[in-house]
Amino acid sequence: MGHDADVVSADGSARALSYRNIVLGSLTVLVGLGGLIAGLSTQLIVISVIGFVVMLGGVVFAVTPSRRTTAVPSAAPRAAKHPQASFMDRMNDRWDRRQGH
């Protein structure tokens, strides 16, 4: 029988928002907004629609989680020196010992 902590723990498939994606997505939104405003001011609907699509793409790119999480550089050497179970794994083991499993 599994524990709730087993479901919550990251098994390598966890995804997190990337600072790089947020910055690039925000810049893309600004470029799209510029295109939207330029299209409206020149009354060219095609440019406005393209600007809107670029804005939408920038928002989607900004909020899309990255495929892999990057470790904090200072934590990587420490993990290599002392391989040990994660905090949640240790808590699960302690719980199992208390319950007599």
N, C-alpha and C positions, 0 to 999 in steps of 0.2 A: 504494500500500500504506500503511495507516495505522499509526501508532505507538501503543503502549500509553498514552503520555502524552495522545494525542488523546482517548482514551476517558475518561481520568481527569479531564481539564480540565473546568471548569464552563462550560457554554454557556448559562447563564441558566435551565436547567431544574433546577439543583441545589436541594435542599431541606435546610433546617437546622431543628433544634429551636428553638422560640421560647421565650424566657424568660417571656413573658406567658402562653403556653399551659401551661407547666409550673406556674406559680403558680396560675392559675385552675383547672387540673386538680387540683392538690393540695388547693385549697380545696373543690372539688366532692367529692373523695374524703372529706374530713373531714365534710362535710355528710351524705354518704351513710352514713358510719360512724355518725354520730349517729343517723340514721334507723334503721339496722340495730339499734343498741343499744336505742333507744327501743322498737322493735317487739318485740325479744326480752324486754325488761323488762315490757312490758304484755301480752305473749303474743298480739299481733296479727301474724299471719304476713304479712298484706298489707303492713304498714308495713315489716317486715323485708325483704321481697322488693323493694319500691320502693327502700329504702335501698341494697340490694345493687346494683340496676340503676344507681342514681345513682353509686355508687362505681365500678362498671365503666365507666360513661360518662366519669367524671373521669379514670381511668387512660388510656383511649383518647385523650381530648382532650389529655392531658399529653404523650403520646409521639408524637402525630401531627405530622409536620414541617409547618412553615408553607409556604405555596405560593410565596412569594418570599422571597429573602434580602435583608436590609437591610444596606447598606454602613455601615461605621464612619464616623461624621460627619467625623472629622478626615481620613480618607482620600479623601473625595469631592472636595474642592477641589484636592488634589494631583493626582488623576487627571485632572481637567478641565484643569489647566495643562499637563501633560505627557502627552499621549496616546501610549502606547507599548504594545507587545505584552506579554502576560503573561509571567511567569517561565518557565513551561513552554513557551510558544511560542518564546521566545528559545533555550531549551535544545534544542528540536527543530531550530531553524534551525542552531544550531552543530553538532549531530550530523550533520545532512544535509550541511553543508559539509565536515565531516571525512570523510564517507563518499563524497564526490564526486558527490552527487546534484544 
